[in-house]
Amino acid sequence: MNLTEEILLKEGKMLPVMEHFYTLQGEGAHTGKAAYFIRLGGCDVGCHWCDVKESWDPNLHPLMNAEDIAETAAKHCKTIVLTGGEPLMWNLDILTGKLKELGCSIHIETSGAYPMSGQIDWITLSPKKTGLPKEEIYTKAHELKVIVFNNNDFKFAQEQAAKVSENCTLYLQSEWSKRDEMYPKITDFILENPEWRASVQTHKYLNIP
């Protein structure tokens, strides 16, 4: 990456885009809704069970003009999901500004480990033990999604739920490879703690991106 590209990246005029595609939202409150996903490269949170580890190194993914990718996305759908990697590693002001100009509703899926940027309409906070969220994001989150990999994650989920607003919807979602083991435990936990809901990766069952 040359100096000019570094400057454009810092300003948010260019972003490392791993992939972008039109599909159905598979998780959380907006499950089943048509959405255009923009997956940005780059993440240093380092979850050992991450299913998109190829997103971690931003240098592996081409830099794209933020306004161009916004225009491409908006032609397909007005619900846009920014994901990663960790999308908040980057300045999202220009991308989201253009998307708003084009009449889009912008969702983000984030660990919260970096400061907020951009104009975001829906925040899915998925906190990770390896890089805890910034305090500022807890009260802004619309839904809290905790991935359950082992029994200790139920305690972590309760600790994280104590920090979000009372209007934030609480979700537990099994790590995919552990689903047969963990969803019965998630079911039992929710029956005892009915403020929580179960989230399932429906896109994997539907065999779509």
N, C-alpha and C positions, 0 to 999 in steps of 0.2 A: 504494500500500500504506500503510495507516494504522499508527499506533504499536502498536495491539493485535495486528495481523497480524504485524508485525515481531517482536514478542515471542514469539508462538506459533510462528513460523517458526524463531527461534533455539532455542527449547526443543525443537523437533522435533514439536510437537503438530499442526502444519500443514506440508504440503509442497507444492511446485509440481509438479503431476502433468501431464505432457504427454499421456500416454496410458497405458492399462493394458489388457492383452488376454491371452487364453489361446491358446497356440500350441505349436509344437515348438521346442526349443532347436536352433538351426541350426549352432552352431560349437563347436569344442573338444571336451573330454573327454565332455561330456554330450549330444553331437549326437544328435538323434532323440528325446530325452526330452520328454514333455509338461511344460510349465512355464507359470506365469503370470508375465508380464512387467509390471513397474512401471517406466515410463520417467519419470524426474524431469527437469524443466527446469533449465537453468543449466549453463554450461560456459565457462571462459575459457582453456582450453588452446589452442583455435583451430587445429585441423588443417585445412589447406586442402582436403584431400580428404574431409572428414567427410561422411557421407551422411545425417546428421540435423542439419544446421545450424540448422533451425528450433527445435531444442532449446536453443540457446545462451542466449537471453534468458529468464530465469526469469519476468519480468514478463508474458510472453505466455501463461502457462499458469496455470490456476486453482489456488488453494490448496485442498487437500483435507485433511480430518481424517485423521491418520495411522492411527488405530485403525479408522476406517471402511473405508479402502482395504485394510487388512490383512484385515478380515473378508470383504470382497468377494473378494479374491484366494484366501483359504483355502477358500472354498466351491467353487472350481473345481479346485484342485490343491494338493498339499502341497509342491511344488517351486516356489519363488519366485525370480525373477531380478530384481535391482535394477540398472537400467542408466540411461543418460542420452543426452545430457548427461554430466555428471560427478556421480554420486550422492553421492560423499563431500564435496561442497560443503555438504551439509546434515547435521544431527544425526539419525542413524538409530536412536537408542536406543529411542524409543517405537514406531516402526513395527516394528522387528525384535523388540522385546520382545513385542508383541502377536502377531506371526506365530509366535514360539516357543510362546506360550501355546496357540495354535491347532494346534500339532503340525507346523509347517512346517520344511522345510530351506531355508535362505536362501543364495542365490548372489549374488555381486556382480560386475559388470564395471566395472573402474575403471582410470584412468590412474595412480592412486596419487599424484596430485599434491597431495592433501589428506590430513590425518590420518584414521586409521581411527576409525569409531564404529559402534555397534550390535553385535548378535550375528550373526556371519557364519559359515556352515559351509563355503563354497567361494569362494575368491577367484581371479578371473581378472584378472591384471595385464596390462594392455595399455599399455606405456609409450610416451610421445610425446616427441620431441626438444624440442618447444615448452614442455613443462612436466614435467620429470623427476619420477619417483616420490620420495616421502619414503623415507629409508633404512629406516625401521621396517617397511615393507610387503614388502620383498624376501624376507625369511625366512618371512613368513606366506603368501605366494602359493602356491596349489596348481597353477596353470598360468600360464605366461608366453606371451602371444600377441603377437607382433610383426607389425605390418602392413608388408608390403613394397610400396613404391611405386617405388623405384628401387634401383640397385645398392648405394648407400651404406647401405641399410637392413640388409644382411647383416652388415656390420661392427657397426652399432648393436645388432643382435640378439645377437651374440656378447658385446658389452660388457655388455648387460643380463643375459644368461644367467650371466655370471660372478658376479652379485650375489645370485641366488636360491639356495634350498636345493637339495641334491642330489635331494630327493624331488619337486621341482617339474617338471611335464611341460612340455616346450618345444615351442611351435607357431610355424610361419611361415604367414601368411595373406596372399595377394595383395590389394591394394586392388582393388576390384571392376572398375573401368574398365581396369585394367592386367592383368587375369587372363590374357589370351592371351599376353602378353609375359612375365609374371613367373612363372607356374607352371612352365614348363620350366626356368627358372633355379632356382626353389625345389627342384624335383625333383633337379637336379644337385647342389645344395648339400647336400640331405639325404643323398644317396647318399655324399657325401664326409664328412658329419657326421651319422652315424646316430642321435645322441642327440636330434635334432630330428624333429618330425613335421609333416605338412602339415595345415592346417585350411582347410576350404572353407565358404563361406557357403551351405550346402545349402538354407536357407530361401528364398534367391533362385531357386534352380533349381526348388524345389517351388511357388514363387509363393504363399508364405504370409507373414504378418507377421514 
